[in-house]
Amino acid sequence: MKVFSRRPIALLLLATGLCGLSAAQLSPKQKAENLESFELVWSTVRARHPDPKLNGLDWQAIHDSTRPAIEKAQSMPEVRSILVAMLAKLASSHYSIIPGDAYKEIDNRSPAATEPGPAQPAPVSPPSNPSGADKPEAGKPEESTPEESKIVRFGNLPEMRVTFESRVLPDGAGYIRFNEFLDPASIMPRFEAALKTFAKAPGVILDLRGNPGGIGVMAMGIAGFFIDKPGFKLGEMKTRDTTLKFMIFPRPETYAGPLAILIDAGSASTSEILAGGLQDLKRARIFGVRSAGAALPSDIVRLPNGDGFQFAEASYTSVGGKVLEGAGVTPDVVVNGTRETSLAGRDPVIEAAEAWIRSTHG
């Protein structure tokens, strides 16, 4: 499962902090599973890290010094802490341990207790009012901005709440925001429906602030709504053996007007790939502050001890030759909100994007 998301890191910090308050002693079976999990983590990094030299590390020596600590560990939080410290030596994003507690509630939940929505992303019919299909015409402000959400699960990721919002801003620009690049069977039809509503809008604002990424191929799909000629790409992903190009395939109907993309320090992975690629192609103007700089393709597996392990397996370079890992996407217009603007109910980043869209129309 290829994912471009740093979300599990947040889950790790939360869960390890909470679990440390009531650490239970490990049984012999758990200790054996932890050793098996350690070996799987270590060998996976050795075999799958995009740099065969592992950034110059003596990975065997790190194994030999880490294993005794795993053997002596007395609790799951301690085991996770040791593994995290080992992975931190790689100095790369997308290496994390997802505590098994993040999965237990999902695994033990009865079907009657689950919220509406499929356990795995599956084709679904668009709702009767798919994200703005009956919104007012451009130039007419909305009275409400409904946000649709659902619980989804993808591969070895824990459950996520995916939200989607689209609306027409008071000056006529279209606005789209979603919080994760997940559940494409639901998000993509809503995105398409919203753009049809914005067909005559003076511009479109895509808000990726706080979006940690998700499924990488969704960036290519969304870019296809804004690029009307074939042959363009967002960038390249390189593993040890292959190079994969993130090609853009234009949709039958594309939006040709000004496109503003909003980013912040919480925009990572697929968000950076989409924003950085369209910026390099001169198809979007970027507003906000520099993104997270966490743009490595990764995979997630379940370990014998019940935890999850996220690991990078490729590097990524934007179409303009930029290495996004550690650097992030730099906005064309740097702007951020303040406490004062928040208290006043204003969003300076959206305001800056709206001002640019107005300027393009003379």
Wavefront OBJ file of the C-alpha trace (Angstrom):
o trace
v 0.000 0.000 0.000
v 1.624 3.237 -1.138
v 0.791 6.207 1.040
v 2.097 9.749 1.229
v 1.098 10.788 4.726
v 2.809 11.693 7.950
v -0.373 11.222 10.013
v 0.863 8.073 11.846
v 3.596 10.185 13.485
v 0.939 12.214 15.275
v -0.815 9.014 16.325
v 2.478 7.700 17.659
v 3.178 10.726 19.844
v -0.344 10.728 21.243
v -0.566 7.020 21.926
v 2.910 6.605 23.432
v 2.272 9.531 25.708
v -1.008 8.097 26.944
v 0.107 4.495 27.196
v 3.104 5.509 29.289
v 0.741 6.419 32.115
v -0.310 2.814 32.649
v 2.428 0.604 31.239
v 1.678 -3.082 31.768
v 4.396 -5.667 32.279
v 5.133 -7.777 29.238
v 4.388 -11.492 29.100
v 6.919 -13.942 27.614
v 4.745 -14.146 24.510
v 4.736 -10.349 24.130
v 8.499 -10.190 24.589
v 8.955 -12.764 21.828
v 6.599 -10.833 19.545
v 8.473 -7.605 20.264
v 11.766 -9.198 19.287
v 10.204 -10.533 16.106
v 8.768 -7.072 15.397
v 12.160 -5.434 15.982
v 13.811 -7.786 13.511
v 11.088 -7.075 10.937
v 11.458 -3.310 11.350
v 15.242 -3.486 11.091
v 15.303 -5.822 8.072
v 12.581 -3.843 6.265
v 14.616 -0.651 6.540
v 17.715 -2.476 5.319
v 15.879 -3.898 2.302
v 13.519 -1.053 1.375
v 15.189 2.249 2.284
v 15.560 4.266 -0.954
v 19.282 4.795 -0.235
v 21.103 1.433 -0.261
v 23.778 3.007 1.982
v 21.118 4.113 4.518
v 22.527 7.631 4.731
v 25.944 6.240 5.656
v 24.739 4.426 8.779
v 26.231 1.149 10.000
v 22.828 -0.514 10.185
v 24.211 -3.833 11.415
v 25.934 -2.115 14.323
v 22.702 -0.298 15.141
v 20.924 -3.665 15.146
v 23.451 -5.197 17.501
v 23.256 -2.307 19.958
v 19.443 -2.021 19.841
v 18.391 -5.661 20.207
v 19.575 -5.991 23.867
v 17.460 -2.960 24.774
v 14.393 -4.584 23.178
v 15.114 -7.792 25.091
v 15.232 -5.894 28.403
v 12.213 -3.657 27.734
v 9.491 -3.999 30.371
v 6.540 -2.319 28.614
v 5.125 -1.579 25.179
v 5.795 2.176 25.488
v 9.424 1.361 26.212
v 9.639 -0.937 23.177
v 8.126 1.743 20.955
v 10.471 4.367 22.344
v 13.488 2.185 21.515
v 12.248 1.552 17.971
v 11.508 5.233 17.429
v 15.008 6.156 18.597
v 16.490 3.637 16.160
v 14.400 4.962 13.252
v 15.265 8.552 14.145
v 18.876 7.818 13.214
v 17.725 7.697 9.573
v 16.843 11.417 9.783
v 13.954 10.976 7.344
v 10.214 11.475 7.499
v 7.691 8.653 7.161
v 9.347 6.295 9.631
v 7.073 5.698 12.588
v 5.493 3.110 14.858
v 1.701 3.151 15.088
v 0.659 1.766 18.497
v -1.599 -1.256 18.377
v -4.059 0.606 20.614
v -4.927 2.719 17.577
v -6.250 -0.444 15.932
v -7.876 -2.217 18.895
v -10.992 -0.082 18.981
v -11.467 -0.714 15.257
v -10.880 -4.464 15.483
v -13.224 -4.884 18.445
v -16.001 -2.641 17.204
v -19.266 -4.332 16.273
v -20.875 -3.440 12.932
v -23.791 -1.814 14.748
v -21.414 0.575 16.516
v -19.679 1.852 13.411
v -20.526 5.160 11.865
v -22.050 5.254 8.361
v -19.600 4.571 5.580
v -17.699 1.516 4.330
v -14.875 -0.014 6.340
v -12.776 -0.004 3.191
v -13.006 2.634 0.457
v -15.405 1.339 -2.173
v -17.336 2.840 -5.077
v -20.259 4.825 -3.798
v -22.961 6.881 -5.445
v -22.616 10.656 -5.044
v -25.093 12.196 -2.616
v -28.106 14.026 -3.976
v -26.314 17.325 -3.353
v -22.670 16.407 -3.999
v -20.609 19.169 -2.440
v -22.247 22.155 -3.973
v -24.156 20.865 -6.978
v -27.058 23.126 -6.023
v -25.009 26.050 -4.698
v -25.741 29.625 -5.762
v -24.191 31.025 -8.910
v -20.778 32.692 -8.747
v -20.972 36.135 -7.229
v -23.807 35.213 -4.864
v -22.631 34.501 -1.304
v -23.752 31.347 0.467
v -25.722 31.429 3.669
v -24.094 28.203 4.878
v -20.980 26.139 4.175
v -21.865 22.511 4.898
v -19.036 20.092 5.546
v -19.488 16.416 4.760
v -17.531 13.826 6.732
v -17.286 10.063 7.028
v -15.143 7.492 8.747
v -12.990 5.461 6.348
v -10.271 2.882 6.667
v -7.525 2.283 4.125
v -5.118 -0.638 4.163
v -3.066 -0.766 7.374
v -3.925 2.771 8.433
v -6.193 3.195 11.459
v -9.615 4.666 10.820
v -9.652 8.293 9.707
v -12.405 10.876 9.553
v -12.354 12.377 6.068
v -14.095 15.712 5.573
v -14.917 17.604 2.398
v -16.210 21.141 1.956
v -16.925 23.280 -1.092
v -18.583 26.672 -1.359
v -18.739 29.887 -3.324
v -17.033 32.789 -1.579
v -18.724 36.209 -1.465
v -16.606 37.561 -4.329
v -17.535 34.572 -6.538
v -14.396 32.455 -6.200
v -14.840 28.732 -5.626
v -13.405 27.226 -2.451
v -12.566 23.542 -1.810
v -11.087 21.961 1.289
v -10.618 18.347 2.365
v -8.517 17.096 5.244
v -6.984 13.857 3.891
v -6.089 12.391 0.503
v -8.152 9.293 1.301
v -11.399 7.694 0.148
v -11.002 8.623 -3.543
v -14.323 6.935 -4.426
v -16.037 9.638 -2.397
v -13.681 12.626 -2.651
v -13.104 12.603 -6.413
v -16.807 12.751 -7.443
v -17.361 15.552 -4.945
v -14.332 17.411 -6.265
v -15.589 17.074 -9.839
v -19.095 18.206 -8.867
v -17.691 21.255 -7.101
v -15.602 22.277 -10.115
v -18.640 22.010 -12.359
v -20.342 24.451 -10.033
v -17.304 26.736 -10.311
v -17.096 26.537 -14.119
v -17.717 30.278 -14.512
v -16.097 31.366 -11.236
v -13.306 33.980 -11.491
v -10.931 31.603 -9.689
v -10.666 28.538 -7.467
v -9.031 28.257 -4.049
v -7.858 24.795 -2.944
v -7.173 24.793 0.788
v -4.600 22.137 1.753
v -3.692 23.646 5.109
v -3.376 20.959 7.752
v -3.739 18.192 5.152
v -1.054 15.563 5.949
v -1.421 13.691 2.655
v -2.587 10.161 1.980
v -2.906 8.276 -1.309
v -0.319 9.655 -3.730
v -2.140 8.925 -6.977
v -4.948 11.251 -5.928
v -2.599 14.177 -6.583
v -2.397 13.144 -10.233
v -6.165 12.813 -10.429
v -6.824 16.242 -8.954
v -4.143 17.880 -11.093
v -5.991 16.514 -14.131
v -8.860 18.898 -13.403
v -6.543 21.883 -13.972
v -4.182 20.747 -16.765
v -5.815 20.437 -20.197
v -2.893 18.985 -22.205
v -1.289 15.529 -21.855
v 2.401 14.934 -21.286
v 2.843 16.839 -18.026
v 3.879 15.361 -14.670
v 4.025 16.476 -11.050
v 7.375 14.813 -10.384
v 9.164 11.494 -10.040
v 9.336 8.807 -7.399
v 12.514 6.745 -7.272
v 12.967 3.450 -5.465
v 16.209 1.468 -5.468
v 15.218 -0.225 -8.708
v 12.659 1.869 -10.545
v 11.554 5.400 -11.406
v 7.840 6.167 -11.494
v 6.546 9.357 -13.050
v 3.543 11.117 -11.543
v 1.884 11.780 -14.878
v -1.120 14.076 -15.159
v -4.028 12.821 -17.237
v -6.347 15.690 -18.207
v -10.037 15.264 -17.478
v -12.625 15.659 -20.233
v -13.601 18.956 -18.594
v -10.916 21.071 -16.955
v -10.962 24.385 -15.119
v -8.814 26.992 -16.895
v -9.184 29.936 -14.488
v -6.755 31.090 -11.788
v -5.944 28.450 -9.174
v -4.736 29.385 -5.682
v -3.480 26.668 -3.329
v -3.207 27.330 0.413
v -0.562 25.520 2.487
v 0.953 25.652 5.955
v 3.336 23.671 8.158
v 0.687 20.959 8.437
v 0.564 20.391 4.665
v 2.645 17.290 3.939
v 3.297 14.465 1.503
v 0.575 14.305 -1.178
v -0.369 17.914 -0.384
v 3.215 18.960 -1.101
v 3.400 16.859 -4.253
v 0.262 18.478 -5.665
v 1.091 22.039 -4.595
v 4.768 21.823 -5.560
v 4.084 20.197 -8.910
v 1.419 22.687 -9.992
v 3.629 25.524 -8.778
v 6.526 24.267 -10.929
v 4.173 23.986 -13.900
v 3.089 27.618 -13.343
v -0.488 26.411 -13.059
v -1.104 27.464 -9.452
v -0.075 30.286 -7.173
v 0.736 29.153 -3.637
v -0.287 31.126 -0.528
v 0.504 30.599 3.152
v 3.698 29.419 4.863
v 6.251 26.747 3.985
v 4.929 23.198 4.059
v 6.177 20.347 6.240
v 8.926 19.000 3.981
v 7.778 15.410 4.511
v 7.258 14.060 1.017
v 8.520 10.488 0.911
v 6.394 7.673 -0.546
v 5.795 5.137 2.207
v 4.123 1.865 3.065
v 2.583 0.542 6.282
v 2.666 -3.029 7.607
v 1.312 -4.651 10.766
v 3.949 -6.067 13.095
v 3.758 -9.370 15.017
v 3.184 -7.431 18.266
v 0.109 -5.695 16.827
v 1.678 -2.293 16.158
v 1.925 -0.746 12.720
v 5.169 0.265 11.014
v 5.325 3.065 8.471
v 8.472 3.211 6.359
v 9.714 5.179 3.368
v 10.550 3.201 0.272
v 11.297 5.884 -2.317
v 12.521 9.431 -2.782
v 10.534 12.159 -4.510
v 11.567 15.052 -6.740
v 9.186 17.651 -8.125
v 8.865 18.288 -11.854
v 11.096 21.340 -11.406
v 13.854 19.216 -9.868
v 13.160 20.204 -6.256
v 13.705 17.682 -3.483
v 10.741 18.355 -1.204
v 11.917 16.179 1.692
v 13.263 18.474 4.400
v 12.675 21.568 2.275
v 8.936 21.724 1.711
v 7.056 23.939 -0.722
v 7.764 27.661 -0.443
v 4.687 29.812 -1.112
v 4.675 32.413 -3.861
v 2.957 34.694 -1.357
v 3.959 34.207 2.278
v 1.066 35.079 4.564
v -0.185 33.740 7.872
v -2.979 34.492 10.262
v -2.535 36.104 13.659
v -4.415 35.848 16.915
v -5.984 39.205 16.189
v -7.266 38.212 12.761
v -8.589 34.939 14.168
v -10.475 36.740 16.915
v -11.871 39.058 14.276
v -13.130 36.089 12.276
v -10.787 36.787 9.359
v -8.540 34.485 7.342
v -5.674 36.530 5.796
v -4.529 33.597 3.650
v -7.904 33.261 1.945
v -8.092 37.059 1.681
v -4.710 37.178 -0.074
v -5.783 34.469 -2.517
v -9.051 36.294 -3.231
v -7.166 39.553 -3.843
v -4.892 37.802 -6.352
v -7.868 36.281 -8.175
v -9.499 39.705 -8.405
v -6.262 41.190 -9.755
v -6.153 38.656 -12.586
v -9.438 40.059 -13.844
v -8.138 43.597 -14.115
l 1 2 3 4 5 6 7 8 9 10 11 12 13 14 15 16 17 18 19 20 21 22 23 24 25 26 27 28 29 30 31 32 33 34 35 36 37 38 39 40 41 42 43 44 45 46 47 48 49 50 51 52 53 54 55 56 57 58 59 60 61 62 63 64 65 66 67 68 69 70 71 72 73 74 75 76 77 78 79 80 81 82 83 84 85 86 87 88 89 90 91 92 93 94 95 96 97 98 99 100 101 102 103 104 105 106 107 108 109 110 111 112 113 114 115 116 117 118 119 120 121 122 123 124 125 126 127 128 129 130 131 132 133 134 135 136 137 138 139 140 141 142 143 144 145 146 147 148 149 150 151 152 153 154 155 156 157 158 159 160 161 162 163 164 165 166 167 168 169 170 171 172 173 174 175 176 177 178 179 180 181 182 183 184 185 186 187 188 189 190 191 192 193 194 195 196 197 198 199 200 201 202 203 204 205 206 207 208 209 210 211 212 213 214 215 216 217 218 219 220 221 222 223 224 225 226 227 228 229 230 231 232 233 234 235 236 237 238 239 240 241 242 243 244 245 246 247 248 249 250 251 252 253 254 255 256 257 258 259 260 261 262 263 264 265 266 267 268 269 270 271 272 273 274 275 276 277 278 279 280 281 282 283 284 285 286 287 288 289 290 291 292 293 294 295 296 297 298 299 300 301 302 303 304 305 306 307 308 309 310 311 312 313 314 315 316 317 318 319 320 321 322 323 324 325 326 327 328 329 330 331 332 333 334 335 336 337 338 339 340 341 342 343 344 345 346 347 348 349 350 351 352 353 354 355 356 357 358 359 360 361 362
